[in-house]
Amino acid sequence: MAITLSEDQRRLLALCAIRVDHASIDWSLIARQAQRPGGLDELWDGRIQERSAAAAKALPVLRHGLHRLDELNERVDAEVAAADAVGARLVTVLDKGYPVNLRLVPNLPPFLFVRGELQEEDARSVAVVGTRAASEAGLRRATRMATLLVQRGVTVVSGLARGIDTAAHRSALESGGRTIAVLGTGITRCYPPENRELAEKITCHGALVSQFWPTRGPGRDTFPRRNVVTSGLSQGTVVIEASSTSGAKMQARLALEHGKKVFLVRSLVTDQPWARSFVQQRGAIEVSDVEEVVRHLTTPDRLRLVSEQRQQLCLSLL
């Protein structure tokens, strides 16, 4: 089905397309503002209610960019057409179908392009992540963790990277479960290219998700931003194997900042000082089996209630 933009969706995407003298607006600021009652209209009028450094920096860029509506709409049309060509669909923070877990984090993306299907049950999800340069033992642990999670009705989220991510996705599929791959590129791309076949299989038993413009290639900034969404989509993150410089360690930090659960497998805590520090000082949980992960999860209905309560609190503070 072709992507048909509502007027509000078009305006939201146009705001994300603003770029003035190489400066753009923090997209999470747009997402936060757009969720407020009348927030999208305020942005479109060149006003931002949020009082933050990001808002102060964005205001002149916003007001200048709104004078280039034809240029903004051309960019939106081109990107949506590219997404349409690969069978993707659009979900924005303005839509009811936006993932409930992701809506709870402050640095949420304003839109997602999706291939496959996101389901309400995917709120009961755990990210399984780790190093690209995985050991055989690490790959076995990732495979076992993902297998046991899907057997308990948990959706496995990961980043489609080489190593631990690939093992987690494959074992989830082979075990008949659901898995979501969060891309570090636009939805029209696949990185690494050798995972293209795996990506296509995921669209049949889960979803490929991208927070970027559909034609965006991999970049130095895209993978750290991908970690934000991988954490945000999940109730918690399991780190299987990761060095102190790994992106998986970054995701563990982000998950803690998001208020999510961080599970570090016992072998990782034994081998890595950073992991021991996360357990001893930052509230991460050392685990040796899947039941220690599952017992910390909550139901999709409970998450929806928490999301509604937070939105009502925001309304009461206006």
Backbone torsions as a table, in degrees:
resi	resn	phi	psi	omega
1	MET	NA	131.5	-177.6
2	ALA	-67.0	148.8	177.0
3	ILE	-75.4	121.6	175.1
4	THR	-115.9	115.6	-176.8
5	LEU	-81.2	133.7	166.6
6	SER	-74.1	165.4	179.8
7	GLU	-61.4	-40.2	-179.9
8	ASP	-68.2	-39.3	176.4
9	GLN	-61.8	-42.4	178.5
10	ARG	-61.7	-42.7	179.9
11	ARG	-64.7	-40.3	179.0
12	LEU	-61.5	-47.4	179.7
13	LEU	-64.6	-37.6	178.5
14	ALA	-62.4	-38.9	176.8
15	LEU	-62.0	-38.7	178.5
16	CYS	-69.3	-22.5	-179.1
17	ALA	-83.0	-8.8	-178.1
18	ILE	-63.1	130.9	176.0
19	ARG	-149.8	120.6	-176.8
20	VAL	-127.5	117.2	-179.6
21	ASP	50.2	48.9	178.1
22	HIS	68.9	7.4	178.1
23	ALA	-105.8	139.3	177.2
24	SER	-128.1	178.7	179.9
25	ILE	-98.9	136.9	175.3
26	ASP	-55.1	118.3	-174.7
27	TRP	-65.0	-32.4	179.2
28	SER	-68.0	-29.4	173.5
29	LEU	-63.1	-44.5	177.3
30	ILE	-59.6	-43.4	-178.9
31	ALA	-63.4	-44.2	-179.5
32	ARG	-65.0	-45.6	-178.3
33	GLN	-65.7	-40.3	-175.6
34	ALA	-65.6	-25.4	-179.7
35	GLN	-79.1	-16.0	179.1
36	ARG	-72.2	149.4	175.1
37	PRO	-57.6	122.4	-178.3
38	GLY	74.1	5.6	-174.4
39	GLY	-65.5	-38.6	179.1
40	LEU	-65.6	-41.2	177.3
41	ASP	-61.4	-40.0	179.1
42	GLU	-63.8	-44.3	176.5
43	LEU	-59.1	-43.2	-178.1
44	TRP	-66.6	-22.0	176.1
45	ASP	-92.6	3.8	179.1
46	GLY	80.9	28.1	179.5
47	ARG	-123.5	144.0	177.6
48	ILE	-131.1	122.9	-178.7
49	GLN	-78.7	-30.4	-177.1
50	GLU	-62.4	138.0	177.4
51	ARG	-107.2	96.5	-177.8
52	SER	-154.0	166.9	177.6
53	ALA	-62.8	-38.5	179.2
54	ALA	-63.0	-39.0	179.8
55	ALA	-67.8	-42.9	179.3
56	ALA	-62.2	-40.0	179.1
57	LYS	-69.1	-34.6	-174.6
58	ALA	-77.8	-28.6	-169.5
59	LEU	-56.7	-51.0	179.4
60	PRO	-65.1	-34.0	177.7
61	VAL	-65.2	-43.9	178.7
62	LEU	-58.9	-51.1	-175.3
63	ARG	-65.3	-36.7	178.2
64	HIS	-71.0	-42.0	-176.3
65	GLY	-66.3	-29.5	-178.4
66	LEU	-66.9	-11.5	175.9
67	HIS	-84.0	-0.2	-177.0
68	ARG	-117.0	47.7	-171.7
69	LEU	-63.4	-38.0	179.7
70	ASP	-62.5	-42.4	179.5
71	GLU	-64.7	-42.7	179.7
72	LEU	-63.2	-44.6	-178.7
73	ASN	-67.2	-33.3	175.9
74	GLU	-62.8	-42.7	179.1
75	ARG	-64.2	-44.7	180.0
76	VAL	-60.4	-47.0	-178.3
77	ASP	-61.5	-41.8	-178.8
78	ALA	-65.3	-42.6	-178.2
79	GLU	-70.7	-40.5	178.3
80	VAL	-64.9	-38.3	177.2
81	ALA	-63.0	-39.3	178.3
82	ALA	-64.6	-41.5	177.4
83	ALA	-65.0	-41.3	179.8
84	ASP	-59.7	-37.6	-175.9
85	ALA	-65.6	-24.2	178.9
86	VAL	-104.7	10.8	176.3
87	GLY	77.7	23.3	179.5
88	ALA	-84.0	163.0	172.7
89	ARG	-128.2	166.0	-175.3
90	LEU	-111.5	135.4	171.8
91	VAL	-130.1	129.3	-179.2
92	THR	-120.3	168.7	177.8
93	VAL	-64.1	-14.0	177.5
94	LEU	-81.6	-9.9	-171.1
95	ASP	-102.3	147.2	179.0
96	LYS	-62.9	-29.8	-176.7
97	GLY	-80.5	4.1	178.2
98	TYR	-65.5	135.5	-174.2
99	PRO	-57.0	130.3	-173.7
100	VAL	-65.0	-38.9	178.8
101	ASN	-61.8	-42.8	-175.9
102	LEU	-69.7	-32.1	-179.7
103	ARG	-65.0	-19.2	-176.5
104	LEU	-83.3	-8.1	-177.2
105	VAL	-99.4	148.7	-175.1
106	PRO	-73.6	-27.0	-177.9
107	ASN	-103.2	45.2	-179.1
108	LEU	-73.3	149.9	175.8
109	PRO	-79.7	149.6	-179.2
110	PRO	-72.4	-22.5	-179.3
111	PHE	-149.9	159.1	172.6
112	LEU	-132.4	138.7	166.1
113	PHE	-101.5	135.0	-169.7
114	VAL	-130.9	133.9	166.1
115	ARG	-114.3	135.3	-170.6
116	GLY	94.5	-154.5	-176.4
117	GLU	-133.6	132.4	167.3
118	LEU	-93.1	133.6	-179.2
119	GLN	-117.1	156.4	178.6
120	GLU	-58.5	-34.4	-178.6
121	GLU	-66.8	-17.1	179.2
122	ASP	-68.0	-10.7	174.9
123	ALA	-63.2	-25.8	174.8
124	ARG	-87.5	78.6	-170.5
125	SER	-136.4	154.3	177.9
126	VAL	-135.6	134.5	174.0
127	ALA	-83.7	132.4	175.3
128	VAL	-116.2	112.8	-171.0
129	VAL	-136.1	167.6	178.3
130	GLY	170.8	-170.5	-172.8
131	THR	-68.6	150.5	172.1
132	ARG	-69.9	-36.6	-178.6
133	ALA	-90.3	64.1	-172.3
134	ALA	-78.7	147.5	172.9
135	SER	-80.2	166.3	176.8
136	GLU	-61.1	-39.3	178.7
137	ALA	-64.4	-40.2	178.4
138	GLY	-63.6	-41.7	178.4
139	LEU	-63.6	-39.8	177.6
140	ARG	-63.6	-41.7	-179.6
141	ARG	-66.1	-40.3	178.8
142	ALA	-63.9	-43.1	179.2
143	THR	-61.3	-46.2	-179.0
144	ARG	-66.1	-43.7	-179.4
145	MET	-61.3	-48.1	-178.9
146	ALA	-64.2	-40.7	179.0
147	THR	-60.6	-48.2	-178.3
148	LEU	-67.6	-34.2	178.0
149	LEU	-64.6	-49.2	-177.5
150	VAL	-68.4	-29.0	175.3
151	GLN	-64.1	-21.2	178.3
152	ARG	-101.3	16.2	175.2
153	GLY	77.5	21.4	-179.7
154	VAL	-99.8	133.3	174.4
155	THR	-78.5	132.3	179.9
156	VAL	-94.8	124.7	178.8
157	VAL	-109.2	138.1	174.2
158	SER	-157.9	-173.9	-168.8
159	GLY	-110.6	12.5	177.0
160	LEU	62.8	12.0	178.8
161	ALA	-76.6	167.9	173.9
162	ARG	-62.4	162.0	172.4
163	GLY	82.9	-126.5	-174.0
164	ILE	-59.6	-44.6	-178.4
165	ASP	-57.7	-48.2	-178.7
166	THR	-60.5	-43.9	179.1
167	ALA	-61.4	-40.5	-179.3
168	ALA	-65.1	-46.9	179.1
169	HIS	-61.5	-48.1	-175.9
170	ARG	-62.6	-44.3	-177.6
171	SER	-69.1	-33.6	175.4
172	ALA	-61.7	-45.1	179.2
173	LEU	-65.9	-45.2	-178.1
174	GLU	-64.6	-23.2	179.0
175	SER	-92.7	6.1	176.5
176	GLY	79.3	19.3	-178.4
177	GLY	-102.5	-174.8	179.1
178	ARG	-102.9	146.5	177.0
179	THR	-144.7	145.6	178.5
180	ILE	-119.3	127.9	176.7
181	ALA	-104.9	121.4	178.4
182	VAL	-95.7	117.6	-171.5
183	LEU	-85.8	147.8	172.6
184	GLY	-96.2	20.2	179.0
185	THR	-140.6	-179.7	170.6
186	GLY	-70.3	165.0	-173.7
187	ILE	-69.0	-16.6	178.3
188	THR	-85.7	-5.9	-177.0
189	ARG	-110.6	164.6	172.6
190	CYS	-137.7	123.6	176.8
191	TYR	-138.3	127.7	0.9
192	PRO	-74.0	153.5	-174.6
193	PRO	-62.5	-26.6	-179.6
194	GLU	-69.9	-10.0	178.3
195	ASN	-96.4	14.9	-178.6
196	ARG	-61.5	-44.0	179.6
197	GLU	-64.4	-41.6	177.1
198	LEU	-60.7	-42.4	-179.8
199	ALA	-60.0	-41.8	179.8
200	GLU	-64.8	-37.9	177.5
201	LYS	-64.9	-37.5	-179.5
202	ILE	-62.7	-34.8	-179.8
203	THR	-62.9	-21.0	-179.7
204	CYS	-89.2	-17.6	-176.0
205	HIS	-137.2	38.5	-177.9
206	GLY	157.9	-135.1	-176.2
207	ALA	-157.8	148.6	163.7
208	LEU	-98.6	133.5	-175.0
209	VAL	-129.4	134.9	176.0
210	SER	-136.1	137.0	177.3
211	GLN	-96.8	5.6	-173.7
212	PHE	-105.4	166.7	169.8
213	TRP	-56.3	141.2	-173.3
214	PRO	-55.9	-30.3	-177.5
215	THR	-91.7	3.1	-175.6
216	ARG	-68.5	129.9	175.2
217	GLY	-87.3	175.3	178.2
218	PRO	-67.0	143.6	179.6
219	GLY	-149.0	171.0	-177.7
220	ARG	-63.4	-27.0	-179.0
221	ASP	-90.6	-19.2	-170.8
222	THR	-73.1	-34.4	-176.0
223	PHE	-74.6	-41.1	171.4
224	PRO	-59.8	-37.9	178.3
225	ARG	-68.9	-34.6	175.1
226	ARG	-58.9	-38.6	179.9
227	ASN	-60.8	-34.6	178.9
228	VAL	-60.6	-44.9	-177.8
229	VAL	-74.1	-36.6	177.1
230	THR	-60.5	-42.5	174.7
231	SER	-66.6	-47.0	-174.0
232	GLY	-64.0	-34.6	-179.8
233	LEU	-71.2	-19.2	-170.7
234	SER	-105.5	157.9	170.9
235	GLN	-78.6	-24.3	179.9
236	GLY	-163.7	167.2	-179.1
237	THR	-122.8	129.4	171.6
238	VAL	-101.6	121.7	174.8
239	VAL	-100.5	122.4	-175.4
240	ILE	-89.2	-49.9	-174.9
241	GLU	-155.6	125.3	-175.8
242	ALA	-165.4	138.2	175.4
243	SER	-83.3	177.9	-179.2
244	SER	-70.0	-15.0	179.4
245	THR	-106.9	6.6	-175.6
246	SER	-74.7	149.4	173.0
247	GLY	-63.7	-24.3	177.7
248	ALA	-66.7	-35.2	174.9
249	LYS	-64.3	-40.9	177.3
250	MET	-60.0	-41.6	179.7
251	GLN	-66.1	-37.3	177.2
252	ALA	-60.0	-42.4	178.6
253	ARG	-63.7	-45.4	180.0
254	LEU	-61.7	-40.8	-179.5
255	ALA	-62.8	-40.5	176.4
256	LEU	-63.4	-40.7	177.6
257	GLU	-64.4	-32.3	178.3
258	HIS	-76.1	-7.8	-175.4
259	GLY	80.5	16.4	178.6
260	LYS	-88.7	165.2	175.5
261	LYS	-79.0	139.3	174.9
262	VAL	-120.2	122.1	-178.4
263	PHE	-112.1	124.3	178.9
264	LEU	-114.6	123.0	-177.2
265	VAL	-66.3	150.7	-171.5
266	ARG	-56.3	-41.0	-179.1
267	SER	-62.9	-35.7	177.6
268	LEU	-66.6	-43.6	179.3
269	VAL	-63.2	-36.8	178.8
270	THR	-67.4	-39.3	-171.6
271	ASP	-88.5	-28.5	-168.4
272	GLN	-117.6	120.7	177.6
273	PRO	-57.8	-37.2	-179.2
274	TRP	-62.1	-37.8	-179.3
275	ALA	-67.6	-41.2	177.4
276	ARG	-61.9	-39.4	179.0
277	SER	-64.0	-40.8	179.8
278	PHE	-63.2	-36.7	179.2
279	VAL	-73.1	-44.7	-173.2
280	GLN	-76.8	-32.0	-170.3
281	GLN	-119.8	-17.7	-170.3
282	ARG	-122.4	1.8	173.8
283	GLY	90.1	8.3	173.6
284	ALA	-68.5	158.2	-174.4
285	ILE	-114.4	122.9	174.7
286	GLU	-78.6	131.9	-177.5
287	VAL	-130.2	150.0	176.4
288	SER	-122.0	-10.1	176.3
289	ASP	-150.9	166.0	-172.5
290	VAL	-67.3	-29.2	-178.1
291	GLU	-63.2	-29.9	177.6
292	GLU	-68.3	-23.3	175.2
293	VAL	-82.2	-51.3	-172.4
294	VAL	-62.0	-35.4	-176.1
295	ARG	-67.7	-15.5	178.3
296	HIS	-90.5	-3.0	-176.2
297	LEU	-86.5	153.5	177.7
298	THR	-118.9	174.2	-174.5
299	THR	-85.6	155.3	174.7
300	PRO	-56.7	-37.6	179.6
301	ASP	-62.6	-41.8	178.7
302	ARG	-64.1	-39.7	179.1
303	LEU	-65.2	-40.6	177.7
304	ARG	-62.4	-38.6	178.3
305	LEU	-63.6	-44.3	178.4
306	VAL	-61.4	-42.3	179.3
307	SER	-62.1	-44.4	179.1
308	GLU	-64.0	-39.7	179.6
309	GLN	-64.1	-40.0	178.7
310	ARG	-65.1	-41.5	179.7
311	GLN	-65.4	-38.6	177.9
312	GLN	-65.8	-36.7	177.0
313	LEU	-63.0	-42.1	177.8
314	CYS	-60.4	-40.8	179.7
315	LEU	-62.9	-40.0	-176.6
316	SER	-70.2	-20.3	-178.8
317	LEU	-90.6	-5.6	-177.6
318	LEU	-72.1	NA	NA
